[in-house]
């Protein structure tokens, strides 16, 4: 809008607020959740041209909706999540989140950035344009995550400054490189400086004492990696916005909630960080956190404030997070406050959700994503590329810890045949490979993993944190090869192979991370995929998630990247065999 | 600082926060007021290069200060005041406020703007540079205040956009023209739009219901003109930051404080609006409000939050208003929390106040103000200019209501001599004149006032809200003339005349509003001035303040400007005689 249009719009808004012209919609007789007074109070809410123009009695509307007996709350805001964890593109995750009463998220697109850099983030921005949902982003601070792996792009200070210009990019995303901050790494500090007038999110698991003070003194203002109550208290006192996380894996709500009281409630948000599509669909999003918090004894108004006004204020989102004149008409109508059961959702003054269903959402057609961008760049390979020559001594074997993303290191002499290490079904020690897929370097990291339990076949994934190379585990080199080839054909995704057959696959053509399908199709595909893994003998929960974290070289104890095995404690590449 | 310097500075800060290099100062063993946790807790505070780098045990400093038994609070922030009301220039008021624990204010310079426009505001900015005190400003929204008077400058949208570029100008100052907002006045709305991403302060006395909703819907986000509890509750619920005011005249603390509780405390600030120098010096500033609030039963931490973290967040002042790493080292050390008795004050990491005295403050020398700017532009006059020709019928007489700025209208036949109206000491009906002083127009408004009680002489003031023409009251035209001439000679100020003698005068060479003297000299001058007014027979409290408000054409019932008598109810100029 130009100034002329803004003036005209504001003139009409004032007229509507004064009741001189009818509002578009008046929600009548509901209990309005007021985050300023901290109370809920019966009243009408008048919406006009996408904005709340008045709350109180006496408004007429072109449409008047009786919401007596229901509650009206602001649309929910998630201040920290990674969309890619859902394997849904922005316009698809928005549909699922809207059903849960969420109308805005602040996403860190660092997965897609690791694959495609700026163009990946631009895709996220474009795909989330013109949908009835607010998608804000933070500029990823740590791409690549480490020097021990090969990723697809590098976001330096120059690229971050480029991102800063996008109006929907609100600040600097979680600064995972806290050792870099503490060591005074100049590039790291320069990134923080570039965003010094914006939100700068933290990521400081177990950071305490002087190191915590230094991390905050450098300009970091939030944390969502807190897992202990006393740690949260220390971070709170030190000025961090505490983002209490309840994701698909990391769940901190029950531990941290006891810290919140009326006097410090302005310093907490609820966030999800990483949520898979099934959890959003079945368990819920922030609605679930609010409900749990209320069950645990929290005042419902305070619980709602955690994911409305508080994140809005933290991120400087004017006009969001509350019900008052001039605020965006992003509203959730609730059948019940304590249950936070969503009856309908308004976004920008229009009803989008009714009785658990989307009633108004633009048809997306072809996503803005271009097929040519998403081809995996893998150098031509054969099964021979996965051979591991035998060596004397014991091998370092990655041992999965069920349900966790940490691994243990285990020393054993692997089985071999003809001078090459082979998978050993009896001991459940299988070959694990990471194939570089961004630069066609031909680099393949080779190792061994214990814990998958496959009796046959192979599994491969183009989701492999944080660089998202291809990671594959399998009983034979041929099947591993076939699994990787299946991914190459799909342009990225997940696959389960048995012999010459592809038992199941989930194409993730967008960066090898996200599906082009809507949520229900994706969930069906994932279900079939997991059932196929069971058929191969794999009984761990969520085996593809476990697989995807075996490449993450910042979590102890032993991981595998395209550059080889990484000893996390030494933070360096180590050979497979101890005496090599 | 350029980026290189910022990086180096941040590196050093991180080292100091980690305790690897000593801090500049460590305050040891005090009780630290923590506005994030809502509690006070014993701890050390380490200051380095003007910033708090750490709070907690184990810091060493080049200087270590034992503050055991004392409290450490953030420096206080006043979110709304008019410096000109103190008659002190910015660098002088800062000295007095620092003694009270205030380290930052957000001032609306609309008095000087009415006299000198942008150059007046630039003076305020320049005079407050390089002092150990943060002086932020809001861009005055209503200059001139009305079309019924002549002021010295006009701030249109263009000028306001110019001001927006100044880093210390935080937003749009109180939008006094609420009728303009409600009527959809385009220039008014365009001013709001120009500051839509900043703080936009309100001024909505008694505004309720749909008009209040409309005023807020237009983009106004705060109010400091609330005088009733139910009015404050309505404004709070409607999303306004409630600035509870306790000035020299308007005092709303006791009425409004009962509304504040732990759940809504984030929506209130303490402000002073208009404070004269004597009150600051004797009663105090925000320290007084905190103390009174605690006496009334408020939690001290919440009371402190009202004038630290809350205004900092409302105005987007990052790094201000709390004690945490990365925050500015603006601190108040208190002997007692409940009394809020200031022991010492640190600004930007340096001790400025110790035992009630400024110990570090730059010598200002000549203020940046240029003498040539401040000459009053009055067309040459003689006593004859103050003649009022007689007319039939009764005259509209302004009647002062003691202690208030409203006036009543009174209809009486004035005394006359030789065809001209003259002052009537017996009935206490005196001549009142407003001499236009900005444009040399020669315009003089003439009227009559009841309530000053002068037996002889005249008083004149170049402070006359809101346009600050010369206002004078007196027994004879000669003495009125002499009083105006005295002001002309001083380049503005206040004067008391008796016959041919000047009994007392206070030069206000800066725009005719502010003194070039430090506070103690000014207070001495003002005391002598008021004593002289008593000698003339004037027994009302603060007669020069009463005089200055007789020209304010937005407060009922009858006022006088250079354009003539203003009937406020009709909002138009009316003749002195009813049947004229």
Interface residues (C-beta under 8 A of the other chain):
Chain A: X3 X6 X7 X10 X11 X13 X14 X15 X16 X17 X18 X19 X34 X36 X37 X38 X39 X41 X51 X52 X53 X54 X55 X56 X58 X181 X182 X184 X186 X189 X190 X192 X193 X196 X197 X209 X210 X211 X213 X214 X216 X217 X218 X219 X233 X236 X237 X238 X239 X261 X262 X263 X264 X265 X266 X267 X299 X301 X302 X313 X316 X318 X322 X324 X325 X326 X327
Chain B: X3 X6 X7 X10 X11 X13 X14 X15 X16 X17 X18 X19 X34 X36 X37 X38 X39 X41 X51 X52 X53 X54 X55 X56 X58 X181 X182 X184 X186 X189 X190 X192 X193 X196 X197 X209 X210 X211 X213 X214 X216 X217 X218 X219 X233 X236 X237 X238 X239 X261 X262 X263 X264 X265 X266 X267 X299 X301 X302 X313 X316 X318 X322 X324 X325 X326 X327
